[in-house]
Amino acid sequence: MGARVLDAHERTAFLVEVGEFCAREEIGESYVGRCALNDTHFVRRLRGGRNVTRPTAERVRQWMADFKGSDHC
């Protein structure tokens, strides 16, 4: 059995979390995708309805938690 994907409610909450992080840190969503996953289209695809697995969401959350304003990928 593969990794469990976030349901629609969880995906929406995750997108809000990423969006709030980007607004607070004044960075673009593509920057988060590039740095956390090497995928500049990650957030755009999620907004388009694409699924995300729990491990991938946790990887992004960990990257956001570790982010320092002067960090570069």
Buried (B, 14 or more C-beta within 10 A) or exposed (E): EEEEBBEEEBBEEBBEBBBEBBEEBEBEBBBBBBBBBEBBBBBEEBBEEEEBEEEBBEBBBEBBEEBEEEEEE
